[in-house]
Amino acid sequence: MKIINANEINPILLEKGTAKKTWGKYLIGDKDGAKKFHMRIFIVEPGGQTSYDQHIYEHEVFVLKGKGKLVTIKDGNKVETQIKAGDAIFIESNEIHQIFNEGDEPLEFICIKGVKEIYY
Amino acid sequence: MKIINANEINPILLEKGTAKKTWGKYLIGDKDGAKKFHMRIFIVEPGGQTSYDQHIYEHEVFVLKGKGKLVTIKDGNKVETQIKAGDAIFIESNEIHQIFNEGDEPLEFICIKGVKEIYY
């Protein structure tokens, strides 16, 4: 068993890809012995966005605070979905996705990602 | 992509094993196409407890509200850990675990479980 409180972790500014004003905290990962899926928190400041992303591993997201917009691509068309606290969101394998904070408060969400190896 | 708000789901009373006064909501599962890990919310009322549990699949827990006590067994000894909002908890494969709410407010947490098949 491993336990850590999210408030005790300093967020790291994510500068991967097209991410802007987005901070991450790794909550549960390899270092804890988690072999199959990992838990992180992301904080997107107002005006910020996560990276435009696509990958084999699934995401499961739970929105803790704030509001935002999720963009995905379905059959070649851009789909915009409003997201808010309490939303649970499943992003399937290889689905393009990006989250924007167009509000005036931080958007905070848990994001679980599968470890690549479980998809092969 | 699938999205559902936790507030729109009616909780189900869990009567499995030694669970008491514990309610569950399935947020992301098979029905959504999630093949590797699933997301649920559990609400433990004051005086309640989750089932005394042990299984191959890992858990990753994030406490949303309230306080509680996590009991695990380490080298044959009972270990009690206080838990509170913001805690991220990793329960490893085959680790015995049970969560109690000894407070006077509901204890609410997200729990991700791996699908059994990814452990074989």
gemmi code that builds the backbone of each chain (N, CA, C; Angstrom):
import gemmi

chains = {
    "A": [
        ("MET", (0.853, -1.195, 0.000), (0.000, 0.000, 0.000), (0.889, 1.245, 0.000)),
        ("LYS", (0.514, 2.197, -0.815), (1.205, 3.483, -0.846), (0.141, 4.563, -0.757)),
        ("ILE", (0.471, 5.634, -0.061), (-0.489, 6.742, 0.057), (0.253, 8.060, -0.033)),
        ("ILE", (-0.335, 9.002, -0.747), (0.228, 10.352, -0.800), (-0.929, 11.325, -0.942)),
        ("ASN", (-0.799, 12.494, -0.328), (-1.860, 13.483, -0.497), (-1.478, 14.439, -1.628)),
        ("ALA", (-2.439, 14.678, -2.500), (-2.186, 15.514, -3.687), (-1.688, 16.908, -3.305)),
        ("ASN", (-2.118, 17.383, -2.132), (-1.725, 18.732, -1.715), (-0.251, 18.813, -1.300)),
        ("GLU", (0.363, 17.662, -1.121), (1.778, 17.637, -0.702), (2.734, 17.562, -1.890)),
        ("ILE", (2.189, 17.505, -3.085), (3.036, 17.370, -4.276), (3.093, 18.703, -5.007)),
        ("ASN", (4.301, 19.104, -5.381), (4.437, 20.315, -6.182), (4.114, 20.006, -7.641)),
        ("PRO", (3.235, 20.783, -8.246), (2.916, 20.531, -9.649), (4.083, 20.902, -10.565)),
        ("ILE", (4.148, 20.205, -11.666), (5.191, 20.442, -12.675), (4.522, 21.031, -13.920)),
        ("LEU", (5.101, 22.092, -14.440), (4.555, 22.691, -15.664), (4.817, 21.746, -16.829)),
        ("LEU", (3.770, 21.428, -17.559), (3.895, 20.482, -18.673), (4.115, 21.266, -19.960)),
        ("GLU", (5.190, 20.944, -20.613), (5.506, 21.710, -21.824), (5.534, 20.814, -23.051)),
        ("LYS", (4.951, 19.625, -22.868), (4.903, 18.658, -23.960), (3.943, 19.117, -25.058)),
        ("GLY", (4.353, 18.960, -26.294), (3.463, 19.221, -27.431), (2.845, 20.598, -27.369)),
        ("THR", (1.533, 20.642, -27.497), (0.816, 21.918, -27.545), (0.224, 22.307, -26.188)),
        ("ALA", (0.694, 21.694, -25.118), (0.185, 22.050, -23.785), (0.549, 23.494, -23.446)),
        ("LYS", (-0.403, 24.173, -22.791), (-0.160, 25.552, -22.326), (-0.783, 25.709, -20.961)),
        ("LYS", (-0.097, 26.370, -20.065), (-0.641, 26.699, -18.742), (-1.246, 25.466, -18.072)),
        ("THR", (-0.617, 24.328, -18.245), (-1.111, 23.082, -17.680), (-0.043, 22.484, -16.769)),
        ("TRP", (-0.468, 22.108, -15.568), (0.413, 21.582, -14.541), (0.002, 20.154, -14.207)),
        ("GLY", (0.992, 19.331, -13.873), (0.693, 17.942, -13.554), (1.312, 17.501, -12.237)),
        ("LYS", (0.645, 16.561, -11.587), (1.186, 15.913, -10.385), (1.036, 14.415, -10.589)),
        ("TYR", (2.119, 13.690, -10.468), (2.052, 12.234, -10.546), (1.676, 11.684, -9.179)),
        ("LEU", (0.525, 11.030, -9.087), (0.048, 10.526, -7.793), (0.464, 9.067, -7.576)),
        ("ILE", (0.197, 8.236, -8.563), (0.522, 6.805, -8.445), (1.159, 6.358, -9.755)),
        ("GLY", (2.360, 5.785, -9.645), (3.072, 5.392, -10.861), (4.018, 4.222, -10.633)),
        ("ASP", (4.955, 4.082, -11.535), (5.946, 2.997, -11.462), (6.622, 2.917, -10.097)),
        ("LYS", (7.008, 4.069, -9.580), (7.762, 4.137, -8.321), (6.989, 3.518, -7.153)),
        ("ASP", (5.690, 3.466, -7.292), (4.841, 2.900, -6.233), (4.557, 1.424, -6.450)),
        ("GLY", (5.038, 0.903, -7.566), (4.792, -0.504, -7.876), (3.552, -0.713, -8.729)),
        ("ALA", (2.944, 0.372, -9.182), (1.743, 0.255, -10.026), (2.185, -0.181, -11.421)),
        ("LYS", (1.732, -1.352, -11.828), (2.270, -1.961, -13.046), (1.363, -1.805, -14.254)),
        ("LYS", (0.100, -1.517, -14.038), (-0.859, -1.589, -15.147), (-1.466, -0.246, -15.537)),
        ("PHE", (-1.663, 0.635, -14.560), (-2.245, 1.950, -14.863), (-1.783, 2.926, -13.786)),
        ("HIS", (-1.734, 4.196, -14.171), (-1.151, 5.230, -13.319), (-2.117, 6.394, -13.137)),
        ("MET", (-2.032, 7.034, -11.981), (-2.944, 8.137, -11.655), (-2.183, 9.462, -11.558)),
        ("ARG", (-2.722, 10.455, -12.232), (-2.153, 11.793, -12.179), (-3.265, 12.816, -11.921)),
        ("ILE", (-2.869, 14.025, -11.486), (-3.801, 15.158, -11.475), (-3.269, 16.190, -12.448)),
        ("PHE", (-4.157, 16.792, -13.203), (-3.779, 17.909, -14.052), (-4.555, 19.142, -13.635)),
        ("ILE", (-3.878, 20.271, -13.697), (-4.497, 21.562, -13.411), (-4.264, 22.445, -14.634)),
        ("VAL", (-5.361, 22.842, -15.251), (-5.274, 23.703, -16.437), (-5.727, 25.099, -16.018)),
        ("GLU", (-4.829, 26.049, -16.114), (-5.177, 27.428, -15.746), (-6.141, 28.019, -16.776)),
        ("PRO", (-6.885, 29.064, -16.389), (-7.728, 29.749, -17.378), (-6.891, 30.139, -18.603)),
        ("GLY", (-7.433, 29.868, -19.780), (-6.696, 30.159, -21.021), (-5.733, 29.060, -21.425)),
        ("GLY", (-5.640, 28.033, -20.595), (-4.689, 26.955, -20.874), (-5.330, 25.783, -21.600)),
        ("GLN", (-4.485, 24.843, -21.986), (-4.955, 23.654, -22.716), (-3.963, 22.514, -22.513)),
        ("THR", (-4.470, 21.302, -22.554), (-3.581, 20.141, -22.553), (-3.028, 19.962, -23.966)),
        ("SER", (-2.079, 19.068, -24.099), (-1.495, 18.802, -25.412), (-2.520, 18.101, -26.304)),
        ("TYR", (-2.476, 18.406, -27.574), (-3.271, 17.687, -28.581), (-2.650, 16.299, -28.637)),
        ("ASP", (-3.412, 15.283, -28.273), (-2.776, 14.003, -27.960), (-3.510, 12.823, -28.594)),
        ("GLN", (-2.755, 11.788, -28.884), (-3.308, 10.538, -29.416), (-2.326, 9.425, -29.069)),
        ("HIS", (-2.833, 8.332, -28.504), (-1.950, 7.246, -28.069), (-2.759, 5.975, -27.856)),
        ("ILE", (-2.054, 4.870, -27.829), (-2.707, 3.563, -27.705), (-3.433, 3.402, -26.366)),
        ("TYR", (-2.912, 4.003, -25.319), (-3.493, 3.744, -24.002), (-4.751, 4.584, -23.764)),
        ("GLU", (-5.683, 3.953, -23.038), (-6.936, 4.616, -22.686), (-6.708, 5.623, -21.558)),
        ("HIS", (-7.593, 6.604, -21.494), (-7.639, 7.535, -20.370), (-8.979, 7.372, -19.660)),
        ("GLU", (-8.952, 7.488, -18.344), (-10.188, 7.673, -17.596), (-9.991, 8.916, -16.737)),
        ("VAL", (-10.884, 9.877, -16.937), (-10.743, 11.210, -16.347), (-11.890, 11.447, -15.380)),
        ("PHE", (-11.595, 12.099, -14.274), (-12.665, 12.535, -13.367), (-12.407, 14.003, -13.029)),
        ("VAL", (-13.387, 14.851, -13.350), (-13.200, 16.288, -13.151), (-13.505, 16.653, -11.708)),
        ("LEU", (-12.520, 17.267, -11.055), (-12.653, 17.627, -9.643), (-13.206, 19.034, -9.458)),
        ("LYS", (-12.717, 19.961, -10.259), (-13.059, 21.380, -10.082), (-13.039, 22.096, -11.426)),
        ("GLY", (-13.898, 23.099, -11.546), (-13.849, 23.961, -12.719), (-14.653, 23.421, -13.887)),
        ("LYS", (-14.484, 24.101, -15.004), (-15.203, 23.754, -16.234), (-14.224, 23.810, -17.393)),
        ("GLY", (-14.593, 23.148, -18.471), (-13.719, 23.183, -19.630), (-14.390, 22.616, -20.844)),
        ("LYS", (-13.591, 22.434, -21.882), (-14.084, 21.896, -23.140), (-13.154, 20.774, -23.572)),
        ("LEU", (-13.740, 19.658, -23.890), (-12.987, 18.522, -24.418), (-13.204, 18.480, -25.920)),
        ("VAL", (-12.116, 18.428, -26.668), (-12.223, 18.269, -28.123), (-11.744, 16.873, -28.496)),
        ("THR", (-12.575, 16.155, -29.225), (-12.188, 14.854, -29.776), (-12.512, 14.875, -31.273)),
        ("ILE", (-12.019, 13.882, -31.992), (-12.303, 13.775, -33.428), (-13.081, 12.468, -33.633)),
        ("LYS", (-14.246, 12.571, -34.230), (-15.092, 11.393, -34.470), (-15.379, 11.319, -35.968)),
        ("ASP", (-14.961, 10.232, -36.610), (-15.156, 10.069, -38.063), (-14.678, 11.300, -38.840)),
        ("GLY", (-13.552, 11.822, -38.396), (-12.963, 12.956, -39.107), (-13.535, 14.309, -38.723)),
        ("ASN", (-14.570, 14.317, -37.887), (-15.188, 15.587, -37.486), (-14.806, 15.956, -36.054)),
        ("LYS", (-14.600, 17.229, -35.858), (-14.269, 17.745, -34.530), (-15.527, 17.749, -33.658)),
        ("VAL", (-15.410, 17.185, -32.462), (-16.544, 17.160, -31.531), (-16.145, 17.921, -30.276)),
        ("GLU", (-16.943, 18.907, -29.881), (-16.653, 19.674, -28.673), (-17.652, 19.295, -27.586)),
        ("THR", (-17.143, 18.989, -26.406), (-17.999, 18.566, -25.293), (-17.667, 19.417, -24.075)),
        ("GLN", (-18.666, 20.026, -23.494), (-18.446, 20.795, -22.271), (-18.230, 19.826, -21.105)),
        ("ILE", (-17.270, 20.125, -20.259), (-17.008, 19.267, -19.101), (-17.023, 20.090, -17.819)),
        ("LYS", (-17.398, 19.405, -16.723), (-17.523, 20.107, -15.431), (-17.278, 19.124, -14.285)),
        ("ALA", (-17.213, 19.655, -13.082), (-16.942, 18.831, -11.895), (-17.931, 17.671, -11.809)),
        ("GLY", (-17.433, 16.490, -11.504), (-18.270, 15.302, -11.382), (-18.322, 14.469, -12.653)),
        ("ASP", (-17.824, 15.022, -13.752), (-17.840, 14.265, -15.009), (-16.767, 13.174, -14.994)),
        ("ALA", (-17.171, 11.992, -15.428), (-16.249, 10.883, -15.671), (-16.179, 10.697, -17.176)),
        ("ILE", (-14.981, 10.695, -17.712), (-14.793, 10.701, -19.171), (-13.876, 9.555, -19.569)),
        ("PHE", (-14.311, 8.802, -20.541), (-13.496, 7.708, -21.064), (-12.987, 8.092, -22.450)),
        ("ILE", (-11.665, 8.061, -22.599), (-11.031, 8.306, -23.902), (-10.490, 6.969, -24.382)),
        ("GLU", (-10.978, 6.509, -25.505), (-10.575, 5.171, -25.945), (-9.191, 5.164, -26.615)),
        ("SER", (-8.683, 3.986, -26.860), (-7.373, 3.830, -27.510), (-7.342, 4.596, -28.827)),
        ("ASN", (-6.280, 5.351, -29.010), (-6.008, 6.065, -30.272), (-6.977, 7.194, -30.602)),
        ("GLU", (-7.806, 7.556, -29.650), (-8.725, 8.680, -29.886), (-7.986, 10.004, -29.651)),
        ("ILE", (-8.076, 10.895, -30.614), (-7.471, 12.229, -30.483), (-8.253, 13.007, -29.421)),
        ("HIS", (-7.527, 13.702, -28.537), (-8.223, 14.435, -27.474), (-7.389, 15.619, -26.998)),
        ("GLN", (-8.083, 16.651, -26.592), (-7.440, 17.853, -26.035), (-8.456, 18.562, -25.155)),
        ("ILE", (-7.989, 19.070, -24.010), (-8.883, 19.734, -23.052), (-8.472, 21.199, -22.908)),
        ("PHE", (-9.457, 22.067, -22.932), (-9.244, 23.517, -22.852), (-9.952, 24.081, -21.620)),
        ("ASN", (-9.346, 25.065, -21.010), (-10.030, 25.809, -19.953), (-10.359, 27.197, -20.478)),
        ("GLU", (-11.618, 27.402, -20.821), (-12.038, 28.710, -21.324), (-12.718, 29.513, -20.224)),
        ("GLY", (-12.721, 28.981, -19.014), (-13.373, 29.658, -17.899), (-12.412, 30.586, -17.176)),
        ("ASP", (-12.803, 31.009, -15.979), (-11.954, 31.926, -15.223), (-11.470, 31.328, -13.896)),
        ("GLU", (-11.680, 30.011, -13.751), (-11.138, 29.308, -12.576), (-10.279, 28.156, -13.063)),
        ("PRO", (-9.363, 27.666, -12.243), (-8.582, 26.497, -12.670), (-9.490, 25.291, -12.920)),
        ("LEU", (-9.137, 24.516, -13.898), (-9.810, 23.255, -14.210), (-8.898, 22.142, -13.692)),
        ("GLU", (-9.434, 21.308, -12.820), (-8.599, 20.296, -12.163), (-9.225, 18.924, -12.379)),
        ("PHE", (-8.445, 17.985, -12.828), (-8.994, 16.642, -13.032), (-7.960, 15.556, -12.773)),
        ("ILE", (-8.499, 14.424, -12.320), (-7.734, 13.184, -12.198), (-7.681, 12.552, -13.585)),
        ("CYS", (-6.567, 11.977, -13.943), (-6.478, 11.256, -15.213), (-5.706, 9.957, -14.987)),
        ("ILE", (-6.366, 8.850, -15.298), (-5.695, 7.546, -15.207), (-5.307, 7.126, -16.617)),
        ("LYS", (-4.081, 6.713, -16.759), (-3.633, 6.213, -18.066), (-3.175, 4.775, -17.920)),
        ("GLY", (-3.500, 3.968, -18.880), (-2.975, 2.613, -18.909), (-1.500, 2.637, -19.247)),
        ("VAL", (-0.762, 1.657, -18.744), (0.643, 1.498, -19.116), (0.658, 0.876, -20.516)),
        ("LYS", (1.507, 1.390, -21.384), (1.529, 0.938, -22.790), (1.517, -0.579, -22.938)),
        ("GLU", (2.292, -1.228, -22.089), (2.504, -2.673, -22.239), (1.211, -3.487, -22.133)),
        ("ILE", (0.197, -2.975, -21.486), (-1.037, -3.765, -21.360), (-1.861, -3.744, -22.645)),
        ("TYR", (-1.397, -2.973, -23.632), (-2.141, -2.890, -24.899), (-1.527, -3.747, -26.007)),
        ("TYR", (-0.441, -4.462, -25.677), (0.192, -5.290, -26.715), (0.134, -6.762, -26.339)),
    ],
    "B": [
        ("MET", (-15.318, 8.282, -27.234), (-15.401, 9.055, -25.990), (-16.772, 8.824, -25.356)),
        ("LYS", (-16.751, 8.641, -24.047), (-17.995, 8.528, -23.296), (-17.878, 9.480, -22.111)),
        ("ILE", (-18.996, 10.087, -21.754), (-18.985, 10.996, -20.608), (-20.268, 10.816, -19.810)),
        ("ILE", (-20.126, 10.820, -18.496), (-21.301, 10.772, -17.627), (-20.968, 11.572, -16.373)),
        ("ASN", (-21.980, 12.258, -15.825), (-21.725, 12.982, -14.585), (-22.137, 12.120, -13.396)),
        ("ALA", (-21.264, 12.040, -12.412), (-21.503, 11.179, -11.245), (-22.822, 11.530, -10.549)),
        ("ASN", (-23.209, 12.790, -10.616), (-24.435, 13.211, -9.937), (-25.703, 12.696, -10.620)),
        ("GLU", (-25.546, 12.201, -11.834), (-26.713, 11.693, -12.588), (-26.927, 10.193, -12.384)),
        ("ILE", (-26.061, 9.572, -11.612), (-26.160, 8.125, -11.416), (-26.720, 7.838, -10.028)),
        ("ASN", (-27.681, 6.935, -9.962), (-28.198, 6.522, -8.657), (-27.248, 5.507, -8.037)),
        ("PRO", (-26.844, 5.737, -6.808), (-25.948, 4.777, -6.165), (-26.658, 3.471, -5.826)),
        ("ILE", (-25.909, 2.411, -5.842), (-26.436, 1.075, -5.518), (-25.835, 0.639, -4.181)),
        ("LEU", (-26.690, 0.141, -3.298), (-26.191, -0.347, -2.008), (-25.405, -1.635, -2.231)),
        ("LEU", (-24.184, -1.652, -1.729), (-23.327, -2.819, -1.937), (-23.472, -3.763, -0.753)),
        ("GLU", (-23.826, -4.974, -1.056), (-24.066, -5.912, 0.034), (-23.112, -7.095, -0.037)),
        ("LYS", (-22.061, -6.893, -0.840), (-21.064, -7.951, -1.024), (-20.246, -8.134, 0.257)),
        ("GLY", (-19.994, -9.371, 0.615), (-19.091, -9.676, 1.728), (-19.460, -8.933, 3.000)),
        ("THR", (-18.480, -8.270, 3.578), (-18.680, -7.583, 4.857), (-18.984, -6.092, 4.690)),
        ("ALA", (-19.357, -5.680, 3.490), (-19.689, -4.265, 3.270), (-20.914, -3.871, 4.088)),
        ("LYS", (-20.854, -2.648, 4.621), (-22.000, -2.088, 5.357), (-22.134, -0.619, 5.004)),
        ("LYS", (-23.364, -0.180, 4.806), (-23.627, 1.250, 4.575), (-22.702, 1.836, 3.510)),
        ("THR", (-22.460, 1.050, 2.481), (-21.573, 1.486, 1.402), (-22.338, 1.424, 0.078)),
        ("TRP", (-22.234, 2.523, -0.667), (-22.949, 2.680, -1.931), (-21.934, 2.831, -3.059)),
        ("GLY", (-22.304, 2.332, -4.221), (-21.399, 2.412, -5.364), (-22.076, 2.972, -6.599)),
        ("LYS", (-21.280, 3.640, -7.417), (-21.740, 4.093, -8.743), (-20.683, 3.666, -9.743)),
        ("TYR", (-21.097, 2.965, -10.779), (-20.163, 2.592, -11.836), (-20.058, 3.749, -12.823)),
        ("LEU", (-18.890, 4.324, -12.959), (-18.719, 5.480, -13.846), (-18.245, 5.064, -15.239)),
        ("ILE", (-17.205, 4.254, -15.274), (-16.650, 3.813, -16.569), (-16.383, 2.321, -16.471)),
        ("GLY", (-16.964, 1.559, -17.407), (-16.803, 0.101, -17.356), (-16.897, -0.535, -18.723)),
        ("ASP", (-17.149, -1.816, -18.724), (-17.274, -2.595, -19.959), (-18.217, -1.944, -20.972)),
        ("LYS", (-19.363, -1.506, -20.463), (-20.410, -0.955, -21.345), (-19.922, 0.252, -22.144)),
        ("ASP", (-18.883, 0.911, -21.638), (-18.331, 2.090, -22.305), (-17.176, 1.730, -23.238)),
        ("GLY", (-16.824, 0.457, -23.243), (-15.707, 0.013, -24.083), (-14.369, 0.026, -23.361)),
        ("ALA", (-14.384, 0.303, -22.057), (-13.133, 0.318, -21.283), (-12.681, -1.124, -21.062)),
        ("LYS", (-11.537, -1.463, -21.604), (-11.130, -2.871, -21.644), (-10.115, -3.251, -20.576)),
        ("LYS", (-9.447, -2.273, -20.005), (-8.304, -2.587, -19.144), (-8.506, -2.218, -17.672)),
        ("PHE", (-9.235, -1.143, -17.431), (-9.473, -0.721, -16.037), (-10.772, 0.078, -15.996)),
        ("HIS", (-11.410, 0.060, -14.836), (-12.750, 0.639, -14.685), (-12.779, 1.632, -13.527)),
        ("MET", (-13.655, 2.622, -13.650), (-13.739, 3.669, -12.624), (-15.097, 3.613, -11.920)),
        ("ARG", (-15.060, 3.633, -10.620), (-16.258, 3.665, -9.799), (-16.135, 4.765, -8.740)),
        ("ILE", (-17.286, 5.158, -8.164), (-17.268, 5.983, -6.943), (-17.897, 5.154, -5.844)),
        ("PHE", (-17.320, 5.235, -4.658), (-17.949, 4.621, -3.501), (-18.259, 5.693, -2.462)),
        ("ILE", (-19.391, 5.522, -1.826), (-19.786, 6.421, -0.732), (-20.025, 5.544, 0.503)),
        ("VAL", (-19.241, 5.799, 1.533), (-19.372, 5.041, 2.774), (-20.008, 5.963, 3.807)),
        ("GLU", (-21.168, 5.583, 4.278), (-21.849, 6.397, 5.288), (-21.107, 6.295, 6.633)),
        ("PRO", (-21.323, 7.271, 7.517), (-20.750, 7.164, 8.866), (-21.138, 5.819, 9.485)),
        ("GLY", (-20.169, 5.148, 10.071), (-20.421, 3.837, 10.665), (-20.341, 2.698, 9.660)),
        ("GLY", (-20.113, 3.038, 8.409), (-20.066, 2.008, 7.366), (-18.650, 1.535, 7.069)),
        ("GLN", (-18.572, 0.531, 6.222), (-17.276, -0.046, 5.848), (-17.411, -0.745, 4.496)),
        ("THR", (-16.312, -0.771, 3.758), (-16.275, -1.565, 2.530), (-16.057, -3.022, 2.914)),
        ("SER", (-16.187, -3.895, 1.940), (-15.970, -5.316, 2.192), (-14.482, -5.583, 2.488)),
        ("TYR", (-14.228, -6.513, 3.367), (-12.858, -7.010, 3.610), (-12.488, -7.758, 2.335)),
        ("ASP", (-11.478, -7.262, 1.632), (-11.309, -7.704, 0.245), (-9.850, -8.046, -0.079)),
        ("GLN", (-9.718, -8.985, -1.006), (-8.384, -9.369, -1.500), (-8.577, -9.933, -2.896)),
        ("HIS", (-7.774, -9.450, -3.854), (-7.940, -9.886, -5.242), (-6.679, -9.559, -6.037)),
        ("ILE", (-6.584, -10.211, -7.173), (-5.390, -10.038, -8.011), (-5.254, -8.625, -8.553)),
        ("TYR", (-6.362, -7.971, -8.813), (-6.275, -6.668, -9.482), (-5.938, -5.548, -8.509)),
        ("GLU", (-5.163, -4.590, -9.018), (-4.768, -3.427, -8.237), (-5.938, -2.438, -8.115)),
        ("HIS", (-5.869, -1.638, -7.068), (-6.795, -0.518, -6.911), (-5.983, 0.776, -6.897)),
        ("GLU", (-6.561, 1.808, -7.482), (-6.046, 3.159, -7.275), (-7.233, 3.999, -6.832)),
        ("VAL", (-7.059, 4.596, -5.655), (-8.157, 5.288, -4.971), (-7.810, 6.768, -4.864)),
        ("PHE", (-8.803, 7.621, -5.037), (-8.622, 9.048, -4.771), (-9.783, 9.505, -3.893)),
        ("VAL", (-9.449, 10.031, -2.711), (-10.495, 10.420, -1.759), (-11.010, 11.816, -2.108)),
        ("LEU", (-12.319, 11.900, -2.348), (-12.953, 13.158, -2.740), (-13.436, 13.957, -1.535)),
        ("LYS", (-14.036, 13.270, -0.572), (-14.673, 13.944, 0.567), (-14.608, 13.065, 1.801)),
        ("GLY", (-14.545, 13.709, 2.962), (-14.658, 12.965, 4.207), (-13.327, 12.405, 4.686)),
        ("LYS", (-13.439, 11.600, 5.722), (-12.265, 10.988, 6.351), (-12.573, 9.533, 6.626)),
        ("GLY", (-11.538, 8.741, 6.799), (-11.764, 7.339, 7.085), (-10.499, 6.651, 7.537)),
        ("LYS", (-10.598, 5.349, 7.605), (-9.468, 4.521, 8.027), (-9.339, 3.378, 7.027)),
        ("LEU", (-8.128, 3.199, 6.547), (-7.838, 2.075, 5.660), (-7.106, 1.021, 6.481)),
        ("VAL", (-7.573, -0.195, 6.423), (-6.882, -1.305, 7.086), (-6.278, -2.211, 6.020)),
        ("THR", (-4.991, -2.466, 6.151), (-4.311, -3.431, 5.286), (-3.540, -4.396, 6.189)),
        ("ILE", (-3.060, -5.469, 5.583), (-2.264, -6.444, 6.348), (-0.876, -6.483, 5.734)),
        ("LYS", (0.143, -6.229, 6.548), (1.529, -6.208, 6.067), (2.331, -7.218, 6.886)),
        ("ASP", (2.892, -8.210, 6.225), (3.657, -9.257, 6.912), (2.863, -9.852, 8.079)),
        ("GLY", (1.592, -10.052, 7.863), (0.750, -10.668, 8.893), (0.243, -9.719, 9.952)),
        ("ASN", (0.687, -8.459, 9.898), (0.243, -7.483, 10.898), (-0.765, -6.505, 10.304)),
        ("LYS", (-1.745, -6.173, 11.119), (-2.765, -5.214, 10.714), (-2.176, -3.806, 10.729)),
        ("VAL", (-2.360, -3.073, 9.646), (-1.865, -1.703, 9.558), (-3.057, -0.780, 9.354)),
        ("GLU", (-3.189, 0.223, 10.215), (-4.293, 1.177, 10.077), (-3.741, 2.516, 9.591)),
        ("THR", (-4.354, 3.073, 8.562), (-3.900, 4.327, 7.972), (-5.086, 5.282, 7.876)),
        ("GLN", (-4.925, 6.462, 8.428), (-5.982, 7.473, 8.312), (-6.000, 8.005, 6.885)),
        ("ILE", (-7.179, 8.190, 6.336), (-7.281, 8.726, 4.981), (-8.221, 9.931, 4.965)),
        ("LYS", (-7.954, 10.823, 4.019), (-8.730, 12.082, 3.944), (-8.761, 12.586, 2.502)),
        ("ALA", (-9.570, 13.625, 2.276), (-9.712, 14.184, 0.925), (-8.342, 14.552, 0.345)),
        ("GLY", (-8.155, 14.223, -0.910), (-6.892, 14.517, -1.592), (-5.902, 13.368, -1.568)),
        ("ASP", (-6.183, 12.344, -0.753), (-5.275, 11.197, -0.698), (-5.421, 10.323, -1.941)),
        ("ALA", (-4.280, 9.947, -2.488), (-4.225, 8.952, -3.568), (-3.609, 7.699, -2.962)),
        ("ILE", (-4.280, 6.585, -3.128), (-3.888, 5.347, -2.445), (-3.742, 4.231, -3.465)),
        ("PHE", (-2.624, 3.547, -3.390), (-2.392, 2.407, -4.271), (-2.480, 1.120, -3.444)),
        ("ILE", (-3.366, 0.230, -3.871), (-3.493, -1.094, -3.241), (-2.934, -2.107, -4.237)),
        ("GLU", (-1.897, -2.817, -3.833), (-1.257, -3.716, -4.792), (-2.005, -5.039, -4.963)),
        ("SER", (-1.595, -5.809, -5.932), (-2.227, -7.102, -6.209), (-2.220, -7.969, -4.954)),
        ("ASN", (-3.351, -8.549, -4.646), (-3.504, -9.512, -3.547), (-3.340, -8.933, -2.149)),
        ("GLU", (-3.296, -7.623, -2.047), (-3.200, -6.993, -0.721), (-4.598, -6.942, -0.082)),
        ("ILE", (-4.698, -7.412, 1.125), (-5.961, -7.342, 1.874), (-6.232, -5.883, 2.225)),
        ("HIS", (-7.487, -5.448, 2.051), (-7.804, -4.039, 2.316), (-9.279, -3.875, 2.682)),
        ("GLN", (-9.512, -2.910, 3.536), (-10.880, -2.571, 3.941), (-10.877, -1.118, 4.412)),
        ("ILE", (-11.936, -0.383, 4.060), (-12.016, 1.033, 4.409), (-13.223, 1.259, 5.318)),
        ("PHE", (-12.992, 2.025, 6.369), (-14.024, 2.313, 7.372), (-14.283, 3.813, 7.440)),
        ("ASN", (-15.529, 4.171, 7.672), (-15.850, 5.564, 7.955), (-16.241, 5.675, 9.423)),
        ("GLU", (-15.316, 6.191, 10.201), (-15.581, 6.358, 11.635), (-15.957, 7.798, 11.960)),
        ("GLY", (-16.095, 8.613, 10.920), (-16.430, 10.024, 11.118), (-17.932, 10.255, 11.114)),
        ("ASP", (-18.315, 11.514, 10.977), (-19.742, 11.832, 10.980), (-20.223, 12.427, 9.657)),
        ("GLU", (-19.387, 12.353, 8.639), (-19.779, 12.774, 7.290), (-19.548, 11.622, 6.336)),
        ("PRO", (-20.232, 11.617, 5.191), (-19.964, 10.554, 4.221), (-18.498, 10.592, 3.747)),
        ("LEU", (-17.955, 9.438, 3.515), (-16.616, 9.291, 2.936), (-16.825, 8.896, 1.481)),
        ("GLU", (-16.266, 9.689, 0.583), (-16.526, 9.465, -0.847), (-15.202, 9.336, -1.570)),
        ("PHE", (-15.060, 8.302, -2.350), (-13.799, 8.150, -3.095), (-14.007, 7.494, -4.452)),
        ("ILE", (-13.134, 7.885, -5.363), (-13.009, 7.239, -6.675), (-12.163, 5.980, -6.467)),
        ("CYS", (-12.513, 4.902, -7.143), (-11.682, 3.699, -7.083), (-11.573, 3.115, -8.490)),
        ("ILE", (-10.352, 2.994, -8.953), (-10.103, 2.365, -10.250), (-9.617, 0.952, -9.997)),
        ("LYS", (-10.223, 0.012, -10.698), (-9.771, -1.378, -10.586), (-9.325, -1.876, -11.949)),
        ("GLY", (-8.264, -2.641, -11.952), (-7.847, -3.281, -13.184), (-8.815, -4.410, -13.514)),
        ("VAL", (-8.975, -4.666, -14.800), (-9.761, -5.821, -15.245), (-8.886, -7.063, -15.024)),
        ("LYS", (-9.491, -8.123, -14.497), (-8.719, -9.318, -14.126), (-7.774, -9.789, -15.221)),
        ("GLU", (-8.274, -9.734, -16.451), (-7.529, -10.325, -17.555), (-6.143, -9.688, -17.773)),
        ("ILE", (-5.951, -8.453, -17.333), (-4.643, -7.836, -17.570), (-3.587, -8.347, -16.594)),
        ("TYR", (-4.016, -9.194, -15.662), (-3.061, -9.736, -14.665), (-2.601, -11.142, -14.990)),
        ("TYR", (-3.079, -11.693, -16.118), (-2.680, -13.063, -16.470), (-1.923, -13.084, -17.778)),
    ],
}
model = gemmi.Model(1)
for chain_id, residues in chains.items():
    chain = gemmi.Chain(chain_id)
    for i, (resn, *xyz) in enumerate(residues, 1):
        res = gemmi.Residue()
        res.name, res.seqid = resn, gemmi.SeqId(i, " ")
        for name, pos in zip(("N", "CA", "C"), xyz):
            atom = gemmi.Atom()
            atom.name, atom.element = name, gemmi.Element(name[0])
            atom.pos, atom.b_iso = gemmi.Position(*pos), 0.0
            res.add_atom(atom)
        chain.add_residue(res)
    model.add_chain(chain)
structure = gemmi.Structure()
structure.add_model(model)
structure.setup_entities()
